[in-house]
Amino acid sequence: MKRTRLAVVIPALAGTLLAAGAPAIAAPAANTTGIPDRYASQTLDWHTCTTDELSGQTPPAGAEGIECATYSSPRDWDAPNAGVDVTIAVSRLKATGESTESTFVNPGGPGAPGRMFPARLRNQERVREHQDVIGFDPRGTGKSTNITCGGAIGTGGDLDPRDRTRENLKLILDATEYAADSCQVKSGDLGPFINTRQTIDDLDLLRVLLGREKINWVGYSAGTWMGAHYAQAFPEHTGKFVLDSNTEFTTTWQKSFDWQPLGFERRWRDDFLPWIAKYDSLYRFGTTGEMARQTYEQVRLALTQNPVEVDGTKLSANGLDSFIASELYDKRAFPELADYLVNVRNLTQGTASAQQQTALLDQVKSVTEAVGPQPLVVPTDYDDAYDASFWTIPCNEGPWFGNRNTAVRQSAELGPKYPLLGWGWLIQPCIFWNNRPEPLPVLDGRGVPPVLMVQSEHDPATPIEGAERAHRAFKGSRMITVTGEGDHGIYAGGNAAVDKVVEDYLVDGVVPADQELPGMPLPDPTA
């Protein structure tokens, strides 16, 4: 359903956070959705990003000239005259030729910072010829106005959800409730306005400031949720939208997330474990997938009895599971995960020399510190804001049913079927959220131009079952199913056949039929 705003016109006052300068010439013509002039008259002060603006990151080759800017948005788009603003940090990788379109990119999360993310498309020559690639840190995270959980997320992370004693389950639930309460208290008045509805209004304002009648979109993971919500709300401003590795965006966050235990277990058992067994001469972890899984179970059991500690950081059984899950998103991480499992096994068995043990401990520490809610490379000064957004967005929108008892029952049902993550499914912060969530709009695709979905068969984080349901429910959508593939994030990831179909659509507007395309082979660690 298209949503319109009240066209409230407020004079710009001295001391506001508006960018200096005259409005972009094309902006008034693009402002057809009632954005107040106070915001629509801003200009984006594009300049080459400084190291600080990218939080110490160096753009990769091909993206050296990435530019940065900021603009102001109302904290609450339902009350744009309230006089309280947020800052949105954006970036641009300019077209290599004449710029005629803008393609927004988003890495997902939800709530992941994306100012560096235009670099994902730096080598996509067809797209870049006439399209500026636009990145952004969503409200709440990155260099945009932040929220915080006060570092509380991760409390109780060493507790093993397979320990089903009443005392342990209570500790895990208490830790989850504490972190959820901390998020709401520490984020203060801003917290309730960190949601998809407010963010897509920020993006429509950005469209106006760029002087575009329509925008294109390449969104991954939870970026499919955001892209679909924008398209449904602003169909007249929707250009060519690519939704890659799809969450079930036509339902609630809770139902969409509930596919994950299945997805991660399938990727673990059907893809990774047979792969490590194939190279048993290298890893000595088991000659079949099931034997390799039993070796993992032995290592996990050892960690429950004697966690590995590295400079005060413990590697627990639950931490082992989390790291495994984080490495299943991309097949290129399989050799790293295999080395890690072998090293942890050697540590628990005490079979490494003193010198080897020191090296192994360093590796364990480095990869343990990298574990987050999903495996995005996020600079450390973004950690808390991203964690906070990752929880806050789903908890702020749509229904989330349940309580302590239902969370325990659900995890007890999922655990035996999907033990890698199923036992931990009692960690549900949204059952402890106190504010009233915003209702979700109906996403059915009616009136929306055809969107293109890309989906691998064994995607762990956004399983194909949810993607197929969203495809059926979202009118006019098309879907490329990538067979023999389990990576999360396909487009611009090295699959030339997928890239061609996507870019025929994204560049030339060719809307494909539903089709299957083959995936890429798993890595050969002996090559």
Phi, psi and omega in degrees: 000131178291139178243134177248161181247160169289131180273078180270121181258121181238128178299143176286125182258152175300139178092356176285172184268023181287147175289144181285156174113171181281156179294152175299139187301320185277349189298314182303321180294330181277346185273083181247008182245025170075027178287129180303144182301330180305325180265322183290343182269005176289155169243150179269117183276076183293135177205157179301130183300136173276165177301321180295320180295334176259016177053045175085356180281147176253124180300142179288166178304132183101345179234020185300329184269018182303137184250155181236156174198170173222159172212169182254142174232155173296141175300322180233111181291346175279347178221065186292348178267011182286342177082013178246121186247162167238155177259134179245124180266130184229169179215164181213130168253106191292152175300148179282340176239210178293128182275120178240348182217163173235130177248116178277140177236146181213131184276352178103227183123264008287152175090012181287140175293141186227020182296326178276350192293338174305337178300337178304325184258015187299332182258008180272086191298321182296317180293314188288346183300319182229010182237128168285136177261121189249125175249164180201149168266115181300153176311134179108341189216173177062224179269003170280173178303128190262153161250174183208152170252010180066025180075013186281337180293133186107349175302129180080013184295341179275352181286137185268115181291348175283343174283104188264019173295149181302321183295317182291317178299321178296321179297317180296315180293322177297319180295320179295317179296320179300314181294319179297316178297319180297319178302315183289321180289312186290329181280346171059218185292337182285328187313311183296346182260011175263093181204172184295321184298316179292322183292320180291334172291323173302319182288326178291326172297317178299321175304315180296316181295334176276352179074029182254136172287326180224156173239153169261168187212135167231105182238138181248146173058237177296346172292343173287324176298310182296317180296317179295322178293321176297313183300320180291324182283326186229063184298329182288346178249011181268119176268242182257113187250121176254122181245110189246128180063075197274126163287161179283082190287351180270003180235205179268162175303318184299311181293325179293314180296330186294350174283343191295317179305319175299312185297315181291322179296319180296315179297321180294309186279323186270335184248300188289309186298316174297328179293312181293329177291326178300329181251042181297332178296337179266318189257337181053046183250357182135141185270352173229163178302319181292321177296321178295323178294321179294324175298315175303316180298323178294318178296318180298316179300319179299323180290330177291333181269330183207082181302143176282132180242130181234109180048045178088353178260121181270139167261106182263172176299319178294322176295325176299313179300318181296319180292319177304311181301320183294336182266359182270354182291330189221124182300336179293344178272354183302314179299322178295318179295319179297314178300319181298313180298319178297317181294319178294320176301315180297323178294315182290332180270349181066031184263359181268149174292168180300318180293316178295323181296320177299315179296320181292321179297321178298319179293316179302316180296315185296317182282330177296319181292340183276349185290131177220190182295336168202157192278063171262145176279101184245124178306148188299331181283357173263348193309306187293317181296321178292314177305315181297317180293322181301324176275318191293318184301306179298326182285341182270351186220134178078165181287148172222107188267149173131174178207189181303317184293317181291327178295319178294317180296317181296318180293327178291331177282320184281328186304308181296328181279321185227070191295337182301313180236344187300320180298328182278006184284007173276354177275089184232088185299332186292340177289347179255003182287139188263332183284163179276116183295148175291142176292147178276142174288162174283122177253102180234358178079000182293128181082000182262137174302157182302129175257153182250120178260141177236131188210129174271153186294324185246029177305125183282320188275328178231078186302152187296333179301316178291321179297318180295322177296318178296320179299315179294327185275339185259103187304135174083356180288153174239151181224129169265118176261122183263109187276154180060031187221145178227008182289150177257104187105096188256309185299138181065026179246008176114356179267100187297323181294317177295314181303321181296314180296317180298317185280335169300324177283309188291329183261312187260352178078018180279111181275115185279165168279160171305139182200164175250140175227147183286149177276186181260151183290156175290155185291155175253104184289351179266352184290000000 
